[in-house]
Amino acid sequence: MKNQHIIVRVATAADKVYSRTITDEMETSATARGTGIAKRSPEYIEQKIDEGKAVIAITDQNEWAGFCYIETWSHGEYVANSGLIVAPAFRKSGVAKSIKQKIFNLSKQKYPESKIFGLTTGLAVMKINSDLGYEPVTYSELTQDEAFWAGCKSCVNYEILMSKERKNCMCTAMLYDPKDHYEPEETKEFFKENVKGFERLLRFKQWKLLNPFMKKGKNGNGGGVKPKSLLHHLFHL
């Protein structure tokens, strides 16, 4: 199936037939990873399609291969590319990267002044984001919109998030600021050179946040470090 030609495009009304399949796969994938995402209904997916805020990957045999959508927060100041999901048969084939590129470009087109951000526990997604020009940041650099953080309630790590006063959790925060950002080639090379550092960061977060003997308050969130300095600070934990 991976040899089929895959088209990645903005979703249309005709793609609503895949809404149930998409939400079912989102839930299955989250369960398998042991982490949660904000649960979405087929109706919510269809709403995003109607608004022109969704990207879908379809094979030339009309088989669904992947999906992602745009959400806005803080009155449009922040944009998130949410719900990225790839059908099992098409994983590790470059589909996720193609979808992320398409939804990223769509986000910049629709919201040219907005900061685009994401939270992830996956090294592969971190690499894709780095290739697009995202930078690792502290949680304080993200939207503080209550509606966004409420979406974390379905995650198994929600207690950790709240115990750290939403300053840190298992996910790594990444941000693209159109007014202040590295060029994609810069972040791509930085990630390539420091992939071991990112792996170390993820292990560090696991140890620091899950170790029950850690003293309260030592959450390793980097304080007030700004995005660009944090990009280098992360590798001196």
Short mmCIF file of the C-alpha atoms (twelve columns), coordinates in Angstrom:
data_MODEL
# 
_entry.id   MODEL 
# 
loop_
_atom_site.group_PDB 
_atom_site.id 
_atom_site.type_symbol 
_atom_site.label_atom_id 
_atom_site.label_alt_id 
_atom_site.label_comp_id 
_atom_site.label_asym_id 
_atom_site.label_seq_id 
_atom_site.Cartn_x 
_atom_site.Cartn_y 
_atom_site.Cartn_z 
_atom_site.pdbx_PDB_model_num 
ATOM 1   C CA . MET A 1   0.000   0.000  0.000  1 
ATOM 2   C CA . LYS A 2   2.899   2.358  0.664  1 
ATOM 3   C CA . ASN A 3   3.714   2.286  -3.052 1 
ATOM 4   C CA . GLN A 4   0.434   3.935  -3.970 1 
ATOM 5   C CA . HIS A 5   0.509   7.549  -5.100 1 
ATOM 6   C CA . ILE A 6   -0.546  9.787  -2.214 1 
ATOM 7   C CA . ILE A 7   -2.050  13.233 -2.640 1 
ATOM 8   C CA . VAL A 8   -1.811  15.676 0.277  1 
ATOM 9   C CA . ARG A 9   -4.293  18.542 -0.065 1 
ATOM 10  C CA . VAL A 10  -6.744  20.784 1.757  1 
ATOM 11  C CA . ALA A 11  -9.737  18.647 2.731  1 
ATOM 12  C CA . THR A 12  -13.090 19.180 1.012  1 
ATOM 13  C CA . ALA A 13  -16.690 18.351 1.891  1 
ATOM 14  C CA . ALA A 14  -16.386 15.007 0.093  1 
ATOM 15  C CA . ASP A 15  -13.729 13.962 2.620  1 
ATOM 16  C CA . LYS A 16  -16.225 13.970 5.479  1 
ATOM 17  C CA . VAL A 17  -16.806 10.277 4.772  1 
ATOM 18  C CA . TYR A 18  -13.483 9.639  6.525  1 
ATOM 19  C CA . SER A 19  -14.320 11.576 9.712  1 
ATOM 20  C CA . ARG A 20  -15.244 8.539  11.819 1 
ATOM 21  C CA . THR A 21  -12.210 6.596  10.613 1 
ATOM 22  C CA . ILE A 22  -9.971  9.541  11.501 1 
ATOM 23  C CA . THR A 23  -11.300 9.982  15.050 1 
ATOM 24  C CA . ASP A 24  -11.217 6.238  15.717 1 
ATOM 25  C CA . GLU A 25  -7.575  6.055  14.618 1 
ATOM 26  C CA . MET A 26  -6.708  9.107  16.754 1 
ATOM 27  C CA . GLU A 27  -8.070  7.345  19.836 1 
ATOM 28  C CA . THR A 28  -6.419  4.018  19.009 1 
ATOM 29  C CA . SER A 29  -3.059  5.672  18.405 1 
ATOM 30  C CA . ALA A 30  -3.197  7.665  21.645 1 
ATOM 31  C CA . THR A 31  -4.014  4.521  23.607 1 
ATOM 32  C CA . ALA A 32  -1.125  2.627  22.018 1 
ATOM 33  C CA . ARG A 33  1.335   5.438  22.842 1 
ATOM 34  C CA . GLY A 34  0.124   5.668  26.399 1 
ATOM 35  C CA . THR A 35  -0.476  9.396  26.045 1 
ATOM 36  C CA . GLY A 36  -3.686  11.265 25.495 1 
ATOM 37  C CA . ILE A 37  -4.833  13.918 23.077 1 
ATOM 38  C CA . ALA A 38  -7.924  16.068 23.191 1 
ATOM 39  C CA . LYS A 39  -10.718 13.742 22.093 1 
ATOM 40  C CA . ARG A 40  -12.507 14.931 18.974 1 
ATOM 41  C CA . SER A 41  -15.806 13.859 17.505 1 
ATOM 42  C CA . PRO A 42  -16.464 13.179 13.815 1 
ATOM 43  C CA . GLU A 43  -18.624 16.322 13.868 1 
ATOM 44  C CA . TYR A 44  -15.666 18.402 15.035 1 
ATOM 45  C CA . ILE A 45  -13.503 17.036 12.217 1 
ATOM 46  C CA . GLU A 46  -16.262 17.840 9.726  1 
ATOM 47  C CA . GLN A 47  -16.461 21.386 11.085 1 
ATOM 48  C CA . LYS A 48  -12.748 21.883 10.458 1 
ATOM 49  C CA . ILE A 49  -13.196 20.607 6.909  1 
ATOM 50  C CA . ASP A 50  -16.071 23.055 6.319  1 
ATOM 51  C CA . GLU A 51  -13.905 25.908 7.599  1 
ATOM 52  C CA . GLY A 52  -11.091 25.027 5.191  1 
ATOM 53  C CA . LYS A 53  -8.785  24.341 8.143  1 
ATOM 54  C CA . ALA A 54  -7.938  20.698 7.494  1 
ATOM 55  C CA . VAL A 55  -5.405  18.804 5.397  1 
ATOM 56  C CA . ILE A 56  -5.920  15.228 4.286  1 
ATOM 57  C CA . ALA A 57  -3.759  12.605 2.562  1 
ATOM 58  C CA . ILE A 58  -5.558  10.305 0.099  1 
ATOM 59  C CA . THR A 59  -4.210  7.602  -2.220 1 
ATOM 60  C CA . ASP A 60  -5.075  7.372  -5.884 1 
ATOM 61  C CA . GLN A 61  -7.340  4.483  -4.828 1 
ATOM 62  C CA . ASN A 62  -9.315  6.818  -2.538 1 
ATOM 63  C CA . GLU A 63  -7.852  5.279  0.599  1 
ATOM 64  C CA . TRP A 64  -7.412  7.564  3.588  1 
ATOM 65  C CA . ALA A 65  -3.741  7.928  4.589  1 
ATOM 66  C CA . GLY A 66  -3.528  10.844 7.018  1 
ATOM 67  C CA . PHE A 67  -5.059  14.006 8.440  1 
ATOM 68  C CA . CYS A 68  -4.362  17.194 10.424 1 
ATOM 69  C CA . TYR A 69  -6.273  20.386 11.240 1 
ATOM 70  C CA . ILE A 70  -5.801  23.962 12.422 1 
ATOM 71  C CA . GLU A 71  -6.952  25.377 15.740 1 
ATOM 72  C CA . THR A 72  -6.678  29.003 16.875 1 
ATOM 73  C CA . TRP A 73  -6.178  30.288 20.414 1 
ATOM 74  C CA . SER A 74  -5.954  33.622 22.256 1 
ATOM 75  C CA . HIS A 75  -8.059  35.389 19.620 1 
ATOM 76  C CA . GLY A 76  -5.854  34.209 16.782 1 
ATOM 77  C CA . GLU A 77  -2.526  35.153 18.339 1 
ATOM 78  C CA . TYR A 78  -1.597  31.467 18.413 1 
ATOM 79  C CA . VAL A 79  -2.251  28.676 15.933 1 
ATOM 80  C CA . ALA A 80  -1.815  24.955 16.525 1 
ATOM 81  C CA . ASN A 81  -1.573  22.229 13.897 1 
ATOM 82  C CA . SER A 82  -3.492  19.591 15.800 1 
ATOM 83  C CA . GLY A 83  -4.644  16.005 15.517 1 
ATOM 84  C CA . LEU A 84  -1.882  14.811 13.178 1 
ATOM 85  C CA . ILE A 85  -2.653  11.178 12.443 1 
ATOM 86  C CA . VAL A 86  -1.387  8.768  9.781  1 
ATOM 87  C CA . ALA A 87  -3.079  5.489  8.911  1 
ATOM 88  C CA . PRO A 88  -0.988  2.503  10.140 1 
ATOM 89  C CA . ALA A 89  -0.269  1.228  6.632  1 
ATOM 90  C CA . PHE A 90  1.354   4.534  5.640  1 
ATOM 91  C CA . ARG A 91  3.494   5.288  8.671  1 
ATOM 92  C CA . LYS A 92  7.243   5.792  8.259  1 
ATOM 93  C CA . SER A 93  6.688   6.569  4.592  1 
ATOM 94  C CA . GLY A 94  7.007   10.358 4.668  1 
ATOM 95  C CA . VAL A 95  3.255   11.014 4.793  1 
ATOM 96  C CA . ALA A 96  3.427   12.745 8.189  1 
ATOM 97  C CA . LYS A 97  6.118   15.124 6.972  1 
ATOM 98  C CA . SER A 98  4.126   15.984 3.843  1 
ATOM 99  C CA . ILE A 99  0.992   16.657 5.900  1 
ATOM 100 C CA . LYS A 100 2.914   18.816 8.384  1 
ATOM 101 C CA . GLN A 101 4.398   20.867 5.544  1 
ATOM 102 C CA . LYS A 102 0.990   21.377 3.944  1 
ATOM 103 C CA . ILE A 103 -0.826  22.324 7.176  1 
ATOM 104 C CA . PHE A 104 2.073   24.601 8.175  1 
ATOM 105 C CA . ASN A 105 1.858   26.465 4.860  1 
ATOM 106 C CA . LEU A 106 -1.935  26.661 5.148  1 
ATOM 107 C CA . SER A 107 -1.579  28.092 8.663  1 
ATOM 108 C CA . LYS A 108 0.830   30.786 7.497  1 
ATOM 109 C CA . GLN A 109 -1.479  31.629 4.607  1 
ATOM 110 C CA . LYS A 110 -4.583  31.951 6.790  1 
ATOM 111 C CA . TYR A 111 -2.865  33.462 9.843  1 
ATOM 112 C CA . PRO A 112 0.303   35.244 8.646  1 
ATOM 113 C CA . GLU A 113 0.777   37.121 11.945 1 
ATOM 114 C CA . SER A 114 0.095   34.193 14.288 1 
ATOM 115 C CA . LYS A 115 2.600   32.133 16.244 1 
ATOM 116 C CA . ILE A 116 2.372   28.453 15.318 1 
ATOM 117 C CA . PHE A 117 3.067   26.015 18.132 1 
ATOM 118 C CA . GLY A 118 2.839   22.383 19.118 1 
ATOM 119 C CA . LEU A 119 3.413   19.967 21.989 1 
ATOM 120 C CA . THR A 120 4.937   16.574 21.310 1 
ATOM 121 C CA . THR A 121 6.589   13.612 23.023 1 
ATOM 122 C CA . GLY A 122 7.910   12.209 19.746 1 
ATOM 123 C CA . LEU A 123 11.447  12.702 18.470 1 
ATOM 124 C CA . ALA A 124 10.249  12.218 14.867 1 
ATOM 125 C CA . VAL A 125 7.722   15.052 15.169 1 
ATOM 126 C CA . MET A 126 10.371  17.243 16.792 1 
ATOM 127 C CA . LYS A 127 12.596  16.668 13.769 1 
ATOM 128 C CA . ILE A 128 9.801   17.523 11.336 1 
ATOM 129 C CA . ASN A 129 9.015   20.679 13.290 1 
ATOM 130 C CA . SER A 130 12.681  21.661 13.319 1 
ATOM 131 C CA . ASP A 131 12.822  21.225 9.545  1 
ATOM 132 C CA . LEU A 132 9.923   23.707 9.261  1 
ATOM 133 C CA . GLY A 133 11.611  26.306 11.457 1 
ATOM 134 C CA . TYR A 134 10.023  25.606 14.845 1 
ATOM 135 C CA . GLU A 135 12.177  26.167 17.934 1 
ATOM 136 C CA . PRO A 136 11.973  24.490 21.376 1 
ATOM 137 C CA . VAL A 137 10.493  26.890 23.946 1 
ATOM 138 C CA . THR A 138 9.307   26.942 27.537 1 
ATOM 139 C CA . TYR A 139 5.595   26.493 28.222 1 
ATOM 140 C CA . SER A 140 5.378   30.161 29.200 1 
ATOM 141 C CA . GLU A 141 5.884   31.024 25.513 1 
ATOM 142 C CA . LEU A 142 2.663   29.216 24.543 1 
ATOM 143 C CA . THR A 143 -0.936  30.356 24.644 1 
ATOM 144 C CA . GLN A 144 -2.411  30.582 28.126 1 
ATOM 145 C CA . ASP A 145 -5.923  30.114 26.749 1 
ATOM 146 C CA . GLU A 146 -7.801  27.917 29.232 1 
ATOM 147 C CA . ALA A 147 -9.632  26.141 26.406 1 
ATOM 148 C CA . PHE A 148 -6.348  24.887 24.989 1 
ATOM 149 C CA . TRP A 149 -5.071  23.469 28.280 1 
ATOM 150 C CA . ALA A 150 -8.450  21.893 28.988 1 
ATOM 151 C CA . GLY A 151 -7.743  19.696 25.977 1 
ATOM 152 C CA . CYS A 152 -4.951  18.027 27.965 1 
ATOM 153 C CA . LYS A 153 -7.414  16.559 30.467 1 
ATOM 154 C CA . SER A 154 -7.693  13.338 28.464 1 
ATOM 155 C CA . CYS A 155 -3.918  12.780 28.652 1 
ATOM 156 C CA . VAL A 156 -2.534  10.296 31.178 1 
ATOM 157 C CA . ASN A 157 0.064   12.913 32.115 1 
ATOM 158 C CA . TYR A 158 -2.480  15.604 33.026 1 
ATOM 159 C CA . GLU A 159 -1.711  15.288 36.756 1 
ATOM 160 C CA . ILE A 160 1.954   15.986 36.054 1 
ATOM 161 C CA . LEU A 161 1.043   19.059 34.010 1 
ATOM 162 C CA . MET A 162 -1.141  20.489 36.764 1 
ATOM 163 C CA . SER A 163 1.318   19.627 39.540 1 
ATOM 164 C CA . LYS A 164 3.868   21.742 37.647 1 
ATOM 165 C CA . GLU A 165 1.362   24.602 37.311 1 
ATOM 166 C CA . ARG A 166 1.353   24.136 33.527 1 
ATOM 167 C CA . LYS A 167 5.009   25.123 33.347 1 
ATOM 168 C CA . ASN A 168 6.272   21.704 32.268 1 
ATOM 169 C CA . CYS A 169 5.168   18.194 31.361 1 
ATOM 170 C CA . MET A 170 6.285   15.173 29.329 1 
ATOM 171 C CA . CYS A 171 5.689   17.004 26.047 1 
ATOM 172 C CA . THR A 172 8.249   19.307 24.488 1 
ATOM 173 C CA . ALA A 173 6.893   22.693 23.398 1 
ATOM 174 C CA . MET A 174 7.917   24.030 19.983 1 
ATOM 175 C CA . LEU A 175 7.061   27.373 18.399 1 
ATOM 176 C CA . TYR A 176 7.318   29.180 15.068 1 
ATOM 177 C CA . ASP A 177 7.131   32.944 15.474 1 
ATOM 178 C CA . PRO A 178 6.821   34.717 12.083 1 
ATOM 179 C CA . LYS A 179 8.398   37.843 13.577 1 
ATOM 180 C CA . ASP A 180 11.343  36.143 15.284 1 
ATOM 181 C CA . HIS A 181 12.514  32.762 14.087 1 
ATOM 182 C CA . TYR A 182 15.396  30.819 12.643 1 
ATOM 183 C CA . GLU A 183 15.267  29.831 8.995  1 
ATOM 184 C CA . PRO A 184 14.281  26.156 8.447  1 
ATOM 185 C CA . GLU A 185 17.748  25.265 7.199  1 
ATOM 186 C CA . GLU A 186 19.274  26.579 10.428 1 
ATOM 187 C CA . THR A 187 16.993  24.586 12.713 1 
ATOM 188 C CA . LYS A 188 17.277  21.535 10.460 1 
ATOM 189 C CA . GLU A 189 21.067  21.557 10.745 1 
ATOM 190 C CA . PHE A 190 20.884  22.266 14.467 1 
ATOM 191 C CA . PHE A 191 18.618  19.267 15.025 1 
ATOM 192 C CA . LYS A 192 20.845  17.044 12.897 1 
ATOM 193 C CA . GLU A 193 23.908  18.037 14.886 1 
ATOM 194 C CA . ASN A 194 22.195  17.747 18.265 1 
ATOM 195 C CA . VAL A 195 19.816  14.801 17.910 1 
ATOM 196 C CA . LYS A 196 21.555  13.106 20.833 1 
ATOM 197 C CA . GLY A 197 20.838  16.207 22.861 1 
ATOM 198 C CA . PHE A 198 17.133  16.011 22.061 1 
ATOM 199 C CA . GLU A 199 17.112  12.364 23.086 1 
ATOM 200 C CA . ARG A 200 18.840  13.331 26.308 1 
ATOM 201 C CA . LEU A 201 16.260  16.057 26.855 1 
ATOM 202 C CA . LEU A 202 13.389  13.581 26.531 1 
ATOM 203 C CA . ARG A 203 15.051  11.139 28.940 1 
ATOM 204 C CA . PHE A 204 15.740  13.964 31.352 1 
ATOM 205 C CA . LYS A 205 12.107  15.059 31.313 1 
ATOM 206 C CA . GLN A 206 10.973  11.494 32.013 1 
ATOM 207 C CA . TRP A 207 13.343  11.178 34.958 1 
ATOM 208 C CA . LYS A 208 12.665  14.629 36.357 1 
ATOM 209 C CA . LEU A 209 8.871   14.532 36.073 1 
ATOM 210 C CA . LEU A 210 8.211   10.934 36.967 1 
ATOM 211 C CA . ASN A 211 10.696  10.446 39.776 1 
ATOM 212 C CA . PRO A 212 8.515   10.533 42.926 1 
ATOM 213 C CA . PHE A 213 11.474  11.513 45.071 1 
ATOM 214 C CA . MET A 214 12.162  14.771 43.277 1 
ATOM 215 C CA . LYS A 215 11.620  17.834 45.457 1 
ATOM 216 C CA . LYS A 216 8.555   19.895 44.636 1 
ATOM 217 C CA . GLY A 217 9.299   22.928 42.550 1 
ATOM 218 C CA . LYS A 218 12.321  21.573 40.656 1 
ATOM 219 C CA . ASN A 219 10.522  21.192 37.340 1 
ATOM 220 C CA . GLY A 220 13.367  22.005 34.940 1 
ATOM 221 C CA . ASN A 221 11.235  24.395 32.859 1 
ATOM 222 C CA . GLY A 222 14.085  26.740 31.998 1 
ATOM 223 C CA . GLY A 223 12.621  29.743 33.830 1 
ATOM 224 C CA . GLY A 224 12.428  32.815 31.701 1 
ATOM 225 C CA . VAL A 225 14.802  31.658 28.976 1 
ATOM 226 C CA . LYS A 226 13.789  33.079 25.617 1 
ATOM 227 C CA . PRO A 227 13.188  30.786 22.614 1 
ATOM 228 C CA . LYS A 228 16.453  31.349 20.801 1 
ATOM 229 C CA . SER A 229 18.626  31.007 23.885 1 
ATOM 230 C CA . LEU A 230 16.606  27.959 24.950 1 
ATOM 231 C CA . LEU A 231 17.474  26.277 21.655 1 
ATOM 232 C CA . HIS A 232 21.061  26.167 22.886 1 
ATOM 233 C CA . HIS A 233 20.259  25.903 26.610 1 
ATOM 234 C CA . LEU A 234 18.471  22.578 26.118 1 
ATOM 235 C CA . PHE A 235 21.735  20.777 25.569 1 
ATOM 236 C CA . HIS A 236 23.314  21.826 28.849 1 
ATOM 237 C CA . LEU A 237 20.857  20.209 31.269 1 
# 
